[in-house]
């Protein structure tokens, strides 16, 4: 059963998309949608990376619905520049 929700994606351009959510009471993943599996080198045991295995209670798909308009240039916020100089 699908549990649909709206999500804002921002790949090349912001878009409103319809996605599925994991089942919150799933005994396998406890609502996270999958399990993380850490990998190690076989001979030394050092950390190699991790992989993600999706739980069957969740289908990881998104369907774009509607492109969102861009903000005008004068409304876009730029991060303030920080300086240790006095303001005079």
N, CA, C and O atoms as a GROMACS GRO file, in nm:
protein
  352
    1UNK      N    1   0.084  -0.118   0.000
    1UNK     CA    2   0.000   0.000   0.000
    1UNK      C    3   0.089   0.124   0.000
    1UNK      O    4   0.183   0.133   0.079
    2UNK      N    5   0.060   0.217  -0.086
    2UNK     CA    6   0.138   0.340  -0.097
    2UNK      C    7   0.093   0.443   0.005
    2UNK      O    8  -0.027   0.460   0.028
    3UNK      N    9   0.187   0.510   0.065
    3UNK     CA   10   0.162   0.623   0.154
    3UNK      C   11   0.225   0.744   0.088
    3UNK      O   12   0.344   0.769   0.103
    4UNK      N   13   0.145   0.820   0.014
    4UNK     CA   14   0.196   0.926  -0.070
    4UNK      C   15   0.214   1.055   0.008
    4UNK      O   16   0.140   1.082   0.103
    5UNK      N   17   0.313   1.135  -0.032
    5UNK     CA   18   0.336   1.267   0.025
    5UNK      C   19   0.397   1.356  -0.083
    5UNK      O   20   0.446   1.307  -0.185
    6UNK      N   21   0.392   1.485  -0.059
    6UNK     CA   22   0.452   1.582  -0.151
    6UNK      C   23   0.591   1.617  -0.101
    6UNK      O   24   0.615   1.626   0.019
    7UNK      N   25   0.683   1.636  -0.195
    7UNK     CA   26   0.822   1.667  -0.162
    7UNK      C   27   0.875   1.766  -0.265
    7UNK      O   28   0.838   1.760  -0.382
    8UNK      N   29   0.960   1.857  -0.221
    8UNK     CA   30   1.022   1.953  -0.313
    8UNK      C   31   1.160   1.900  -0.349
    8UNK      O   32   1.245   1.881  -0.262
    9UNK      N   33   1.183   1.878  -0.477
    9UNK     CA   34   1.312   1.833  -0.526
    9UNK      C   35   1.380   1.951  -0.592
    9UNK      O   36   1.314   2.039  -0.647
   10UNK      N   37   1.513   1.954  -0.587
   10UNK     CA   38   1.584   2.068  -0.644
   10UNK      C   39   1.698   2.031  -0.734
   10UNK      O   40   1.805   2.090  -0.724
   11UNK      N   41   1.680   1.935  -0.822
   11UNK     CA   42   1.789   1.893  -0.910
   11UNK      C   43   1.833   2.007  -1.001
   11UNK      O   44   1.900   2.098  -0.953
   12UNK      N   45   1.798   2.007  -1.129
   12UNK     CA   46   1.837   2.123  -1.210
   12UNK      C   47   1.746   2.242  -1.181
   12UNK      O   48   1.791   2.357  -1.188
   13UNK      N   49   1.621   2.216  -1.150
   13UNK     CA   50   1.526   2.321  -1.116
   13UNK      C   51   1.431   2.265  -1.012
   13UNK      O   52   1.400   2.146  -1.012
   14UNK      N   53   1.384   2.352  -0.921
   14UNK     CA   54   1.296   2.305  -0.816
   14UNK      C   55   1.165   2.256  -0.874
   14UNK      O   56   1.107   2.319  -0.963
   15UNK      N   57   1.118   2.141  -0.823
   15UNK     CA   58   0.996   2.081  -0.873
   15UNK      C   59   0.921   2.018  -0.756
   15UNK      O   60   0.982   1.967  -0.663
   16UNK      N   61   0.790   2.022  -0.760
   16UNK     CA   62   0.706   1.956  -0.662
   16UNK      C   63   0.682   1.814  -0.710
   16UNK      O   64   0.638   1.793  -0.823
   17UNK      N   65   0.712   1.715  -0.625
   17UNK     CA   66   0.704   1.576  -0.668
   17UNK      C   67   0.619   1.496  -0.570
   17UNK      O   68   0.605   1.533  -0.453
   18UNK      N   69   0.563   1.387  -0.617
   18UNK     CA   70   0.486   1.294  -0.537
   18UNK      C   71   0.576   1.175  -0.506
   18UNK      O   72   0.631   1.114  -0.598
   19UNK      N   73   0.591   1.140  -0.379
   19UNK     CA   74   0.678   1.030  -0.340
   19UNK      C   75   0.605   0.935  -0.245
   19UNK      O   76   0.499   0.968  -0.193
   20UNK      N   77   0.664   0.820  -0.224
   20UNK     CA   78   0.612   0.722  -0.130
   20UNK      C   79   0.693   0.732  -0.001
   20UNK      O   80   0.810   0.768  -0.004
   21UNK      N   81   0.631   0.702   0.111
   21UNK     CA   82   0.701   0.704   0.240
   21UNK      C   83   0.704   0.564   0.298
   21UNK      O   84   0.614   0.484   0.271
   22UNK      N   85   0.807   0.530   0.377
   22UNK     CA   86   0.812   0.398   0.438
   22UNK      C   87   0.703   0.383   0.544
   22UNK      O   88   0.655   0.481   0.601
   23UNK      N   89   0.665   0.259   0.569
   23UNK     CA   90   0.563   0.230   0.670
   23UNK      C   91   0.622   0.255   0.809
   23UNK      O   92   0.725   0.196   0.841
   24UNK      N   93   0.562   0.340   0.892
   24UNK     CA   94   0.623   0.375   1.021
   24UNK      C   95   0.627   0.260   1.122
   24UNK      O   96   0.710   0.262   1.212
   25UNK      N   97   0.540   0.162   1.108
   25UNK     CA   98   0.539   0.052   1.205
   25UNK      C   99   0.599  -0.077   1.149
   25UNK      O  100   0.564  -0.186   1.194
   26UNK      N  101   0.690  -0.066   1.052
   26UNK     CA  102   0.753  -0.184   0.992
   26UNK      C  103   0.851  -0.247   1.092
   26UNK      O  104   0.936  -0.176   1.146
   27UNK      N  105   0.842  -0.377   1.117
   27UNK     CA  106   0.934  -0.440   1.212
   27UNK      C  107   1.076  -0.458   1.158
   27UNK      O  108   1.170  -0.475   1.235
   28UNK      N  109   1.093  -0.454   1.026
   28UNK     CA  110   1.226  -0.473   0.968
   28UNK      C  111   1.311  -0.348   0.973
   28UNK      O  112   1.429  -0.354   1.010
   29UNK      N  113   1.253  -0.233   0.937
   29UNK     CA  114   1.333  -0.111   0.926
   29UNK      C  115   1.296  -0.004   1.029
   29UNK      O  116   1.364   0.099   1.035
   30UNK      N  117   1.196  -0.024   1.110
   30UNK     CA  118   1.148   0.071   1.210
   30UNK      C  119   1.114   0.206   1.148
   30UNK      O  120   1.132   0.310   1.212
   31UNK      N  121   1.063   0.207   1.026
   31UNK     CA  122   1.017   0.329   0.963
   31UNK      C  123   1.122   0.410   0.889
   31UNK      O  124   1.092   0.519   0.841
   32UNK      N  125   1.244   0.360   0.877
   32UNK     CA  126   1.348   0.435   0.805
   32UNK      C  127   1.350   0.404   0.657
   32UNK      O  128   1.409   0.480   0.580
   33UNK      N  129   1.291   0.295   0.613
   33UNK     CA  130   1.287   0.263   0.471
   33UNK      C  131   1.394   0.167   0.426
   33UNK      O  132   1.396   0.128   0.309
   34UNK      N  133   1.483   0.127   0.514
   34UNK     CA  134   1.589   0.033   0.479
   34UNK      C  135   1.690   0.020   0.590
   34UNK      O  136   1.674   0.077   0.698
   35UNK      N  137   1.792  -0.057   0.563
   35UNK     CA  138   1.898  -0.076   0.661
   35UNK      C  139   2.033  -0.044   0.597
   35UNK      O  140   2.055  -0.071   0.479
   36UNK      N  141   2.120   0.015   0.676
   36UNK     CA  142   2.254   0.047   0.629
   36UNK      C  143   2.347  -0.069   0.662
   36UNK      O  144   2.347  -0.119   0.775
   37UNK      N  145   2.424  -0.111   0.565
   37UNK     CA  146   2.516  -0.222   0.585
   37UNK      C  147   2.659  -0.173   0.568
   37UNK      O  148   2.701  -0.144   0.456
   38UNK      N  149   2.735  -0.163   0.677
   38UNK     CA  150   2.874  -0.121   0.665
   38UNK      C  151   2.960  -0.235   0.610
   38UNK      O  152   2.939  -0.352   0.644
   39UNK      N  153   3.056  -0.200   0.527
   39UNK     CA  154   3.147  -0.297   0.468
   39UNK      C  155   3.287  -0.273   0.522
   39UNK      O  156   3.322  -0.161   0.560
   40UNK      N  157   3.367  -0.378   0.525
   40UNK     CA  158   3.505  -0.368   0.572
   40UNK      C  159   3.594  -0.450   0.479
   40UNK      O  160   3.548  -0.542   0.411
   41UNK      N  161   3.723  -0.414   0.477
   41UNK     CA  162   3.818  -0.492   0.400
   41UNK      C  163   3.829  -0.631   0.464
   41UNK      O  164   3.835  -0.641   0.587
   42UNK      N  165   3.832  -0.738   0.385
   42UNK     CA  166   3.833  -0.872   0.444
   42UNK      C  167   3.962  -0.904   0.521
   42UNK      O  168   3.957  -0.976   0.621
   43UNK      N  169   4.075  -0.852   0.477
   43UNK     CA  170   4.200  -0.891   0.543
   43UNK      C  171   4.234  -0.802   0.663
   43UNK      O  172   4.288  -0.852   0.761
   44UNK      N  173   4.204  -0.671   0.658
   44UNK     CA  174   4.241  -0.582   0.768
   44UNK      C  175   4.125  -0.545   0.858
   44UNK      O  176   4.147  -0.510   0.974
   45UNK      N  177   4.003  -0.553   0.809
   45UNK     CA  178   3.887  -0.517   0.889
   45UNK      C  179   3.861  -0.368   0.896
   45UNK      O  180   3.776  -0.325   0.973
   46UNK      N  181   3.933  -0.286   0.817
   46UNK     CA  182   3.912  -0.142   0.818
   46UNK      C  183   3.784  -0.108   0.741
   46UNK      O  184   3.740  -0.181   0.653
   47UNK      N  185   3.726   0.005   0.779
   47UNK     CA  186   3.600   0.050   0.719
   47UNK      C  187   3.621   0.079   0.571
   47UNK      O  188   3.715   0.149   0.533
   48UNK      N  189   3.534   0.026   0.488
   48UNK     CA  190   3.545   0.038   0.343
   48UNK      C  191   3.436   0.130   0.288
   48UNK      O  192   3.458   0.201   0.190
   49UNK      N  193   3.321   0.129   0.349
   49UNK     CA  194   3.208   0.208   0.303
   49UNK      C  195   3.080   0.145   0.354
   49UNK      O  196   3.084   0.052   0.435
   50UNK      N  197   2.969   0.195   0.308
   50UNK     CA  198   2.842   0.139   0.351
   50UNK      C  199   2.746   0.138   0.233
   50UNK      O  200   2.758   0.217   0.140
   51UNK      N  201   2.653   0.049   0.240
   51UNK     CA  202   2.551   0.036   0.137
   51UNK      C  203   2.414   0.045   0.201
   51UNK      O  204   2.400   0.028   0.322
   52UNK      N  205   2.314   0.071   0.121
   52UNK     CA  206   2.179   0.086   0.171
   52UNK      C  207   2.092  -0.018   0.103
   52UNK      O  208   2.087  -0.026  -0.020
   53UNK      N  209   2.023  -0.099   0.183
   53UNK     CA  210   1.932  -0.198   0.128
   53UNK      C  211   1.790  -0.156   0.162
   53UNK      O  212   1.756  -0.142   0.279
   54UNK      N  213   1.707  -0.136   0.058
   54UNK     CA  214   1.572  -0.090   0.079
   54UNK      C  215   1.485  -0.200   0.137
   54UNK      O  216   1.502  -0.318   0.105
   55UNK      N  217   1.394  -0.160   0.223
   55UNK     CA  218   1.299  -0.252   0.284
   55UNK      C  219   1.183  -0.274   0.187
   55UNK      O  220   1.150  -0.183   0.111
   56UNK      N  221   1.120  -0.392   0.186
   56UNK     CA  222   1.007  -0.414   0.095
   56UNK      C  223   0.883  -0.330   0.128
   56UNK      O  224   0.791  -0.323   0.047
   57UNK      N  225   0.879  -0.267   0.246
   57UNK     CA  226   0.763  -0.185   0.281
   57UNK      C  227   0.766  -0.050   0.211
   57UNK      O  228   0.671   0.028   0.225
   58UNK      N  229   0.870  -0.020   0.136
   58UNK     CA  230   0.885   0.112   0.076
   58UNK      C  231   0.933   0.100  -0.067
   58UNK      O  232   1.027   0.025  -0.096
   59UNK      N  233   0.870   0.172  -0.157
   59UNK     CA  234   0.919   0.182  -0.294
   59UNK      C  235   0.977   0.321  -0.310
   59UNK      O  236   0.907   0.421  -0.290
   60UNK      N  237   1.104   0.330  -0.344
   60UNK     CA  238   1.173   0.458  -0.353
   60UNK      C  239   1.155   0.517  -0.492
   60UNK      O  240   1.248   0.515  -0.573
   61UNK      N  241   1.039   0.569  -0.519
   61UNK     CA  242   1.015   0.634  -0.647
   61UNK      C  243   0.963   0.773  -0.624
   61UNK      O  244   0.904   0.802  -0.520
   62UNK      N  245   0.985   0.859  -0.720
   62UNK     CA  246   0.931   0.994  -0.718
   62UNK      C  247   0.870   1.023  -0.854
   62UNK      O  248   0.919   0.977  -0.957
   63UNK      N  249   0.763   1.099  -0.853
   63UNK     CA  250   0.697   1.137  -0.977
   63UNK      C  251   0.685   1.290  -0.979
   63UNK      O  252   0.608   1.346  -0.901
   64UNK      N  253   0.760   1.358  -1.066
   64UNK     CA  254   0.750   1.505  -1.071
   64UNK      C  255   0.611   1.547  -1.116
   64UNK      O  256   0.554   1.492  -1.210
   65UNK      N  257   0.556   1.646  -1.047
   65UNK     CA  258   0.422   1.693  -1.079
   65UNK      C  259   0.421   1.831  -1.144
   65UNK      O  260   0.355   1.852  -1.245
   66UNK      N  261   0.496   1.924  -1.084
   66UNK     CA  262   0.481   2.063  -1.122
   66UNK      C  263   0.610   2.138  -1.099
   66UNK      O  264   0.662   2.137  -0.987
   67UNK      N  265   0.665   2.205  -1.200
   67UNK     CA  266   0.785   2.287  -1.175
   67UNK      C  267   0.747   2.411  -1.095
   67UNK      O  268   0.643   2.472  -1.118
   68UNK      N  269   0.831   2.446  -1.001
   68UNK     CA  270   0.806   2.563  -0.917
   68UNK      C  271   0.872   2.685  -0.979
   68UNK      O  272   0.979   2.674  -1.039
   69UNK      N  273   0.810   2.802  -0.967
   69UNK     CA  274   0.869   2.923  -1.027
   69UNK      C  275   0.994   2.965  -0.953
   69UNK      O  276   1.009   2.940  -0.833
   70UNK      N  277   1.082   3.030  -1.025
   70UNK     CA  278   1.204   3.083  -0.964
   70UNK      C  279   1.171   3.214  -0.894
   70UNK      O  280   1.082   3.288  -0.935
   71UNK      N  281   1.245   3.240  -0.786
   71UNK     CA  282   1.229   3.368  -0.717
   71UNK      C  283   1.295   3.479  -0.799
   71UNK      O  284   1.394   3.453  -0.867
   72UNK      N  285   1.242   3.600  -0.794
   72UNK     CA  286   1.311   3.710  -0.861
   72UNK      C  287   1.449   3.731  -0.800
   72UNK      O  288   1.472   3.698  -0.683
   73UNK      N  289   1.539   3.785  -0.878
   73UNK     CA  290   1.677   3.802  -0.832
   73UNK      C  291   1.685   3.888  -0.707
   73UNK      O  292   1.771   3.862  -0.622
   74UNK      N  293   1.600   3.988  -0.691
   74UNK     CA  294   1.608   4.075  -0.575
   74UNK      C  295   1.554   4.009  -0.449
   74UNK      O  296   1.578   4.059  -0.339
   75UNK      N  297   1.481   3.897  -0.461
   75UNK     CA  298   1.431   3.826  -0.343
   75UNK      C  299   1.523   3.712  -0.300
   75UNK      O  300   1.510   3.660  -0.189
   76UNK      N  301   1.616   3.674  -0.385
   76UNK     CA  302   1.707   3.566  -0.348
   76UNK      C  303   1.801   3.613  -0.239
   76UNK      O  304   1.854   3.724  -0.244
   77UNK      N  305   1.821   3.529  -0.143
   77UNK     CA  306   1.910   3.564  -0.032
   77UNK      C  307   2.050   3.516  -0.062
   77UNK      O  308   2.071   3.406  -0.113
   78UNK      N  309   2.145   3.600  -0.031
   78UNK     CA  310   2.285   3.560  -0.040
   78UNK      C  311   2.339   3.550   0.101
   78UNK      O  312   2.303   3.632   0.186
   79UNK      N  313   2.424   3.454   0.129
   79UNK     CA  314   2.477   3.442   0.264
   79UNK      C  315   2.562   3.564   0.298
   79UNK      O  316   2.639   3.612   0.215
   80UNK      N  317   2.547   3.615   0.420
   80UNK     CA  318   2.625   3.735   0.456
   80UNK      C  319   2.774   3.702   0.465
   80UNK      O  320   2.812   3.592   0.505
   81UNK      N  321   2.855   3.799   0.429
   81UNK     CA  322   2.998   3.781   0.439
   81UNK      C  323   3.044   3.814   0.580
   81UNK      O  324   3.010   3.920   0.634
   82UNK      N  325   3.119   3.727   0.640
   82UNK     CA  326   3.167   3.749   0.775
   82UNK      C  327   3.310   3.801   0.771
   82UNK      O  328   3.393   3.755   0.692
   83UNK      N  329   3.337   3.897   0.858
   83UNK     CA  330   3.469   3.958   0.862
   83UNK      C  331   3.505   3.989   1.006
   83UNK      O  332   3.417   4.010   1.089
   84UNK      N  333   3.632   3.993   1.035
   84UNK     CA  334   3.676   4.031   1.168
   84UNK      C  335   3.718   4.178   1.172
   84UNK      O  336   3.775   4.223   1.272
   85UNK      N  337   3.691   4.252   1.065
   85UNK     CA  338   3.723   4.394   1.059
   85UNK      C  339   3.613   4.473   1.128
   85UNK      O  340   3.497   4.432   1.125
   86UNK      N  341   3.646   4.587   1.190
   86UNK     CA  342   3.542   4.671   1.246
   86UNK      C  343   3.457   4.736   1.136
   86UNK      O  344   3.506   4.755   1.025
   87UNK      N  345   3.332   4.771   1.166
   87UNK     CA  346   3.241   4.822   1.061
   87UNK      C  347   3.259   4.969   1.027
   87UNK      O  348   3.159   5.035   0.998
   88UNK      N  349   3.379   5.023   1.029
   88UNK     CA  350   3.397   5.163   0.991
   88UNK      C  351   3.515   5.180   0.901
   88UNK      O  352   3.545   5.291   0.860
   0.00000   0.00000   0.00000
